Amino acid sequence: MNVRAIIYILGWILNMEGAFMLLPFIVSLLYGEQEGIAFLLVAVLCILIGTLTVLKKPRNMVFFEKEGFVTVAFSWIMLSIFGALPFCINGDIPNFTDALFETVSGFTTTGASILTNIEAMSRCGLFWRSFTNWVGGMGVLVFLLAIMPLTKGGSPIHLLRAESPGPSVERLLPKVQNTALILYVMYFVLSLAEFILLILGKMPAFDAITAVFGTAGTGGFAVRNASFADYSPYIQWVVAVFMMLFGVNFGMYFLLYLKKWGKAVRFEEARYYFLIIIAATVIIFFNIYPVENSIESTLRHAFFQVSSIITTTGFATINFDLWPAASKAILVTLMFVGACAGSTGGGMKVSRIMILFKTVKKELMIQIHPGSVKKIKAEGKMVNHEVQRSINVFFVAYILIFIASVLLLSFENQDLVTTFTAVAATLNDVGPGMAAVGPSGNFSFFSPFSKYVLMFDMLAGRLELYPMLMIFHLGMWRFSLGPAMKRRVTRIKNINSRG
């Protein structure tokens, strides 16, 4: 394990977080808030520690997949801990566990909240809370890879794959740094386009930029207690459309940028993604129309909530917990499906669900025709056994974590719907669930123990399980000795053997 390289990268991440914290401090100056001093103090602390850590760059910056997993896991934990400190210092969220829960929820783009009165927070606190959604959406290490070379050789791809959502991550360009850069350029352009459209809809600038942060990162942190229910239909339509767009694999946007229209149209995962959204919207529309009794508002609420839940954003225009059982069942199902691989959305990802269904179909055909040879294709290519195995293992690990979390939360003695959907909403990084954790509720009533279980679920869900699981594996911490240390050990053994 290349520990020095890991610490070096963590130092740069801390520097980056310190720089980011200067933004809410500037917001506090604009609004004349004293709470912003806390962000300045923690920013100085982060930069001080980070600078001391990166003063000397290790000679060996080459590392492999396991180092990538460990780096990603510890970077997100570290970001959350330091990101929570300003909330505790300025009094926005005095309790550290609650502040950490809110920050983990922000960076993992979950959107689950312990706040009972969001509008009581300072503007700088609301800005930082929403900004964590935007940073966490594309990933902090992706951002670092985009602006500076951290590692050598093929090492950067291990960081990119460990942090990016989906069953597999490939280079869009020959160099990983260029791939990370083009990802963030597309991310920024889409964010800017949404901001302009929201401003044209006469949305307040502060509300618009925080809405973009929550939409782009599919995080769902709003600055109003009613989420998006108080905004105009135009704003709701704009946000709904952009939530859907940010749930698309960014590889498809890259194909559009290269004007490879044919390949983009044939993007199989995106076709299934849009088909699921259309089907779910139509079913919910007819299911809730007798209650709404208005074609436009019914279609808007149905599309908004389908787009919000499948992309795991978590915004709401209505209390969907009051909808008929069929509509609620569809939304819960969409929590597990999630968005496309290579997007900012959470969940199991459409590509995994697609390949799992094709695997079941293949096995059924083999049972019917034992002598036949069936191959699974996705995006026009053969899905090799290694990818199928990793998806199957992911599914098993996902189910085991889900069951364990539900059992641990059951000791809270809440109703089953609350417990089940609380885990579903956090492990899939959705935000709101049903019943007590629905769009009109929050997660504040859970005990500290349950909150830490849910925080683990949020981190595991955002990082695709393995990085968080691997830091608990004892085999990860068997450090290999360097050449100099090996020579010293050999000399000591020789001396002891001679008596």
Secondary structure, 3 states (H helix, E strand, C coil): CCHHHHHHHHHHHHHHHHHHCHHHHHHHHHHCCCCHHHHHHHHHHHHHHHHHHHCCCCCCCCCCHHHHHHHHHHHHHHHHHHHHHHHHHHCCCCCHHHHHHHHHHHHCCCCCCCCCCHHHCCHHHHHHHHHHHHHHHHCHHHHHHHHCCCCCCCHHHHHHHHHCCCCCCCCCCCCHHHHHHHHHHHHHHHHHHHHHHHHHCCCCHHHHHHHHHHHHCCCCCCCCCCCCCCCCHHHHHHHHHHHHHHCCCHHHHHHHHCCCHHHHHCCHHHHHHHHHHHHHHHHHHHHHHHHHCCHHHHHHHHHHHHHHHHCCCCCCCCCHHHCCHHHHHHHHHHHHHCCCCCCCCCCCCHHHHHHHHHHHHHHHHHHHCCCCCCCCEECCEECCHHHHHHHHHHHHHHHHHHHHHHHHHHHHCCCHHHHHHHHHHHHCCCCCCCHHHCCCCCCCCCCHHHHHHHHHHHHHHHCCCHHHHHCCCHHHHCCCCCHHHHHHHHHHHHHHHCC
